[in-house]
Amino acid sequence: PMPKSIWIFQHRREVVAKGEAGATWYCGWYDASGKRHSESCGKGSAGRNRAEKRQRRLQAELDMGVYRAPTKTLWTEFVEQFERDVLPGLEPTTRRAYLEALKTFARHTGVTRIESIDNRMIDAFVARRRNDPGKKAGATVSPATVAKDLRLLKAALGRAVDWRYLETLPKFRSVRQAEKIPRFVTDEDFGVLYTKACPLARHPAEPGQTYKAEDWWKALIVAAFMTGLRIKELMALRLEDIDFERGTVITRAGDNKGKRDAMLPLHPVVVEHLQRLGTEQDRPLAWPLHERTLWAEWGRIQRAAGIHLPCSARHEHTDACHVYGFHDFRRAFATHNAPNLTPEALQRLMQHRSYRTTLGYINLANQVNQAAGNYVVPEVLTRASRRGDEATPPNPD
């Protein structure tokens, strides 16, 4: 159906009672069937501007032949369609996160029809979500959790706009989060992990296994440090996709975050460590138990080797605060190699779809790799340093 005429107006009774500045502006129109529609656009000059903008947009849709009459779609209907048409193409963990975010939004807002979602409803959701209880007694959910819900909700409502259930996407204001110190595995700590932590590690024995647990852990952290692959991508690598002679590996679309096959180079040191694992296992770096047991063992051997990393004083400390995560190897790969690679090459190796993601790693590398020796030192301190050197007698050894 196409609108026959479009106009803006205020209700006379409301103008008499509140004055023109206090009365609400509307955009009204008739569709081709003769049904009248109206849309509230707000009060005062701002409301009039929005009404005129809506009028122009409706007229443009009419002229282009893309007008669609407003629908009254139930929120539950939208969620069912989103679950049916969008979620099947995502990872199971991502699907669960979307459904949980949509469920939480409905619980806090009581939304019944999707067209009722506006900026005020989003702001109210954020305010209520902040007060939800956290995992620990007496705590509330973290700002990062609220920000995650907003990212997922924004993406879902973007589909609602595409499907023309919503006229425009509501405004999502960013949730302020505490800045975290970027963490990556340093060369020195890698040496500790390799020489002290790995010999202490355990690995569940599998049929036909000929290697020691130490060899498996060393192969895992060397591959993580020198390829930049995500931990789940490493554990999913198939023996048939590793070319030991050419020094290459293929990550399959079903196993990586980018959802596309990619061939990546392997350093000879990585090849050497993978060869030590033999050819009995189809996935040489797979962990046969639940992944939580892998994280637990990784933390245990780090603490046993003396790894204790600094953590923000305002942070509520946990056992995971003071040890490395597997993703810190990925940051280390980017940080150490960014100065020697073009941005395009680094993006390909990191398998980022967006260059903006790669740029974040490059900026981190630039911050970290700034030589402290290049900092300006006041002359008075330079002279004092020279006097100290002159006063220090040479070591007789």
Secondary structure, DSSP 8 states (H G I E B T S, - for coil): ---SEEEEE--HHHHHHH-TTTSEEEEEEE-TTS-EEEEEEEEHHHHHHHHHHHHHHHHHHHHHT--------BHHHHHHHHHHHTGGGS-HHHHHHHHHHHHHHHHHH---BGGG--HHHHHHHHHHHTTSB-SSTT-B--HHHHHHHHHHHHHHHHHHHHTTSSSS------------------HHHHHHIIIIIGGG------TT--S-HHHHHHHHHHHHHHH---HHHHHH--GGGEETTTTEEEE-TTTSTT-S-EEEE--HHHHHHHHTT-SS-SSTT--SS-HHHHHHHHHHHHHHTT------TTS---GGGGS--THHHHHHHHHHHGGGS-HHHHHHHHT-SSHHHHHHHHHHHHHHTS-GGGS---HHHHHHHHHHHHHS-----
